[in-house]
């Protein structure tokens, strides 16, 4: 029986570089994409908040198939959109009451059923 030739070994993919938190450059061949959990930690928000906003397309994000990811540019855009100058105290949000029924003008041509000053007429 002939001997089997040696099988070629599968090569492992190159090791991914250690994550750096610098902004990704456009000429970077392998941009860093963050998972929602990683992005939430970097933004210091809850993961559920970030996922809800991304699902509603309220924050920039990347979908790889069904997988949600965030690039460094996405994170920078989220931070820039959230930056608002301080404006002092928020205005009071009291609701205005609807006008009272007594404030409505009365029509002189119609008698009210509860108005006792008008005699009951039958024709």
C-alpha positions in Angstrom: 0.0 0.0 0.0 1.5 3.4 -1.0 2.2 5.9 1.7 0.0 9.0 1.8 1.8 12.2 0.9 2.1 14.6 3.8 -0.8 17.0 4.1 -0.2 20.7 3.9 -0.8 22.4 7.2 -3.4 25.1 7.4 -1.8 28.4 8.1 -3.3 30.5 10.9 -4.4 34.0 10.0 -2.0 36.8 11.0 -2.3 37.9 14.5 -4.4 41.0 14.9 -2.5 44.0 16.3 -3.3 45.2 19.8 -6.2 47.5 19.8 -5.2 51.1 19.8 -7.7 53.9 20.6 -6.3 56.4 18.2 -8.5 57.7 15.4 -8.4 55.4 12.3 -6.6 56.8 9.3 -8.2 56.6 5.9 -5.1 54.8 4.6 -5.2 52.2 7.3 -5.6 48.8 5.5 -7.4 47.3 8.6 -9.7 49.8 10.3 -10.7 49.0 13.8 -14.3 48.2 14.3 -15.7 48.1 17.9 -18.5 45.9 19.1 -21.4 47.6 20.9 -20.0 46.6 24.3 -16.6 48.1 23.5 -18.0 51.2 22.0 -20.3 51.7 25.0 -17.3 51.5 27.4 -15.4 54.0 25.3 -18.4 56.4 25.2 -19.3 55.7 28.8 -22.9 55.0 28.0 -25.0 51.8 28.5 -24.8 49.2 25.8 -28.6 49.1 25.6 -28.8 52.9 24.9 -26.2 52.6 22.2 -27.9 49.6 20.6 -31.4 51.3 20.7 -30.0 54.5 19.1 -28.1 52.5 16.4 -31.2 50.4 15.7 -33.3 53.5 15.1 -30.4 54.9 13.0 -30.0 57.9 15.4 -26.3 57.4 15.7 -23.7 56.6 13.0 -22.9 52.9 12.9 -21.9 50.0 10.6 -23.9 46.8 10.0 -21.8 43.9 8.8 -24.7 41.6 7.9 -26.7 41.5 11.1 -23.7 42.4 13.3 -23.5 46.0 14.6 -20.1 47.6 14.7 -18.7 51.1 15.3 -15.7 52.7 13.7 -13.5 55.3 15.3 -15.1 57.8 13.0 -18.6 56.7 14.1 -17.6 57.2 17.8 -16.2 60.7 17.0 -19.4 61.6 15.2 -21.5 60.5 18.2 -19.4 62.6 20.5 -19.5 65.6 18.2 -23.3 65.4 17.8 -23.8 65.2 21.6 -21.6 68.2 22.3 -23.9 71.1 23.2 -23.0 74.4 24.8 -24.3 75.0 28.3 -27.4 77.2 28.0 -28.2 77.7 31.7 -31.4 76.5 33.3 -33.9 74.6 31.3 -37.2 76.5 30.7 -40.1 75.6 33.0 -42.4 73.1 31.2 -45.7 73.8 32.8 -48.8 72.9 30.8 -51.3 75.6 30.1 -54.8 74.9 31.3 -57.5 74.8 28.6 -59.9 77.7 28.8 -62.8 77.2 31.3 -66.2 76.6 29.9 -67.5 79.8 31.6 -65.0 81.8 29.5 -66.8 80.8 26.3 -69.1 83.4 24.8 -72.8 82.7 25.1 -75.1 82.7 22.1 -78.1 85.0 22.8 -80.4 83.3 20.3 -80.7 79.9 22.0 -82.3 79.2 25.3 -80.6 76.8 27.6 -82.5 73.7 28.9 -81.4 74.6 32.4 -82.2 78.3 32.1 -85.2 78.9 34.3 -85.6 82.5 33.5 -87.1 81.7 30.0 -90.8 80.4 30.1 -91.4 77.1 28.4 -93.0 77.7 25.0 -95.2 75.3 23.1 -96.3 75.9 19.6 
